[in-house]
Amino acid sequence: MAPTNNFGTALRGWRERLSPLAGGLGSAADRRSPGLRREELARLAGVSVDYVVRLEQGRARNPSAQVVTALARALHLDTSERDHLFRCARLAPPSNGDVSLHVPSSVHRLVRHMGDAPVAVYAADWTLVSWNRMWTAAIGDPRTYGWDLGNLVAGMFRSSDGHRVDSIAAWPVRSWAGDEAEEESLVADLRVTAATYPDDARLASLVDRLLHTSPRFAHLWSNGTAGLHTGDRKTVEHPVVGDLTLDLDVLMAPGSDLRIVAYTAVAATDDAEKLDALRADSHV
């Protein structure tokens, strides 16, 4: 079976969508079809007409990043469309500049609708940027954690000997998989972000500082492991209701690389009842 020509399909669809006027080529009044001709796209992107034909037909399947960038620019693609075109070419999408700390209104609404559970929003580099009242009730006020720049990874590796120094009152969460497994997973996730945002000075400074202050972080960073941190089971040591066993799920916000982190309890368990008690006390 021949491989699906995803790149050619997308390229042709977007070429036929863009009017000559929008592409800066004048009116399309004298045309049977409203889109760009192949030779016009080739001229705008600085490639040959033959190459555009072969890309659309699937006879050329490995365009360079420079060619994909030129085609995306010529077609006036937005960021998500450009990234899709790169992935169709089996290339990593380009960096989008700096890690965003902005939480769009749609994510704020989603967090409000999840008010029954402790929920927080992290940036792609694990900087904590938003949380709800149940998060504070169950896991404490993030302003007391003592994390450098509000960053979870910095908080986990803030001691010079590589061991955690956070107190139960400051960060009462422990992974069932153990500290080492949790640390390895988060460092692997941070590596993905660092590769996605190679020009982010704040992120580069964070990594450099941790490499020089935490032997444990330096060891994990050097092993090259990369992957998203998607979930865990946690014990939360709560000063009022006692230990809570909660499942942690990491959801990716649509249209961004924000991490929405939610803690939930298995229904009809003591842990669920403890969360109910905290919810009542916090008037959520």
N, C-alpha and C positions, 0 to 999 in steps of 0.2 A: 504494500500500500504506500502510495506517495505521501510524503509529509504534507500537512496542511500549510497552505501558503498564507499564513497570518499576516506577514509583513506586506505582501503584495495586495492583499484584500484591503488592509487599512490604508495603504498608500493610495490606491485607486479611489476608495470611498472619500477620502479627504480631498483628493485632487478634484473630484467631480463636485464636491460640496463648495469649494472656494470659488467665488466669482472673480472674473478678471479685474473688475473694478476694485474689489477688496484686496486683490493681489497686487494692485498698483499698475495694471496693464490697460486700463481704459474700459469702455462700455462693452457689454456682451449682447447688445441689441441685435447684432447681425448673426447670432449663433443659433444653431438648433439646440444645443445643450448649454446650460449656464456655467459649467465648471471650467477649470483650466484645461488646456490641451497639454499633452505630454511634453511637447517642445517648449511650452511656456514654463512649466514646472522645471524642466531641465535648465532653462536659462536662469530662472530665479535662484535655483540651488547651486548653479555652477557645475553641473554634471552633464554627461552626454545624453541625448535623447534615447539612444540605444540602451544605455544603462537603466534609464527609467523604465523602458519597455521590459527589459529582462527582470528587473525587480518586481514589477507588477505581475508578470507571468510566472514568477517563481523560478526562473532559470538562473538568477543571481540571488543568493541567500545569505551572503556574509558581508553586508556593507560595513564600512568602517564607522567609528563613532563620529568622525568629522562629516561623513556623508549624511548620516542620520540627523545630526545637528542641523546641517544645511537644509535638508528636506523639511524638518520640523519648523524651522524658521520661515521657509518659503510658504509653507502651508498654514502659517499662523496658528499652530497648535498651542493649546493651553498646557499647563504643566503635567496634568494627568495623561493627556493624549500623547505628549512628547515621551513621557516615561513608558507608556504602552508601546510606542513605536520602537524604543530602545529594547524593550524586552522581547518584542517580536523578532528583532535582529539578534537576539541572544547576547545582548550587551547590558551592562549595568547602567541604569539611568544616571545622569550626571548629578553632582552635588547641587543642592538647592541653597547653598550659602551657609547660614548659621542655623543651629538647632533653635527652633521656635519655642518660646515660653508662653506664647499666646494661646489662650483657651477660647475657642469660638463659642458663640452663644448656643449653638446646637449641642455642644458637649456639656455646657452648663445645664441645659435643660435635661439632658440625659441623666446627669448626676443627680439632679433634683428628683427625677422620677424614680431613681434607685435609692430613695431616702431611707428605706427600711434596713439597708445594709451599710456597713462601713465602706465608703468609696472615696478614693483619692485619684487625682490625675497627675501623672508624671510626664515631663518632657522626654524626648528620645534619649537624653543622656542621664535620665533618672533624677532630674531635679524636680522636687515636689512643687507643683504650681497651684493646686486647688484640692480641697477636701470638704466633705460634708460634716454635719453635726454628729452623725453616728460614728464617723471615723474618730472624732475627738473623744466621744463617750467611750468607745471600745479600746482605742489604741493610744489615746493621750493627745495633748495639744502638740502639733508638729513644731511649734516655736520653742518647745523645751527639749527637742531631740539633740540639739547641739551639733547638727550636721553642717559642715563647711558649705556655704552657699546653698543650703537646703538640699544637698545632693545625697541620695541614699548610698551610692557607692563610696563617696568620700566618707560618709559616716561609718561604713562598715570597715574601712581600712585606715582609720585615723590615728592608730597608735604606731609608734616607730618600730615595735617588735612584731607587728603583723597580727597581734591579738586584739580582740575587741575590748573596748574599755567602757562601752555604754552601760549605764545602769538600767535596772528593770524599770525604774520610773521614767527614764528617758526614751527607751525603745524596747518595749516589752515583748517583742515578737521573735520566736525561734522556729526554725524550719525542722520538720520531722526528718528530713533527709540529712540534717546536720549542717553546721556552719560552713564547712568546706564545700559541700555540694552547692549550697546556696550562693556562696561567694563565686564559685566557678561559673555558675549559670549567669550571674549578673555581669561578670567581667566579659564573658562571651557575648552577651547582649551589647555591652558598651563598645566592644570591638566592632560590631556591625555598624553602630552609629558613627564611630570614628571614621570608618571607611566611607560612609555615606556623606559625611560632612568634613572632608579633609582640611578645609580652610577655616573652620570655626576656631578662633583663637582661644575662646573661653574653654572649650572642650579640650583642646590641645594642652592648655595650661593645667587643667585638672589631671589629665593622664600623666603629664610630666611630673607634677608634684607627687602623685601617688607612686610613681616609679622610683622616686628618690626618697620617699618616707616610709614605704611599706614593702618589706621584702616579700610578703605573701602576695600582694598585688603584682609586684614585678615578676614573680614566678609564674602566676597565672597568665599574665599578659604575654609572657615569652613563649607559652606553649601553643599559641596560635589558634586556640579553640574559638569558634564563632557560631552564634546561634541566638535566636530570640528566647527570652525568658517568658514562658507562657503560663506558669502556674505552680502551685505548691500546696502542701498542707502545713498549717502553722499551729503552734501553741502560743496564745496570747496570755501573758501573766498579768491578770487584772487585779488591782488592789482592793476592789470591792466584791466582785462576784467570783473571784478565783480564776483558775485556769480555764481558758476557752479553746476548744479545738475547732478551727475554722479552715475552710478551703479557700485558697487564694486563686483567683482567675485574673489573667491579664488580657484585656480586650484592646484592640487597636481601634482608635477613633477613625471613622470614615473620612477620607480626604486629608488625613494628617498622619504623623507617626507618634502622636500622643499615646501614652499607655494609661488606660483606665483600669485601676486596680480595685477589685471588689472582694470583700471577705464575706462568706456565707456559712451558715451552719446547716447541718443535716436536719431535716424536719423531724419534729417530735422527739428531740433529744434534749438532754440537760443544757447543752450548748445553745440550742435555739431558745430555750426558756431564759437563759442568762442574757441573750441578746434582747429578748422582749423586755426584760427588766431594765436594761440599760436604755432602751428606746423610750420606755415610760418615764424614766428618771430625767432623760434629756429633753422630754416633750417634743420628740421628733414626730 
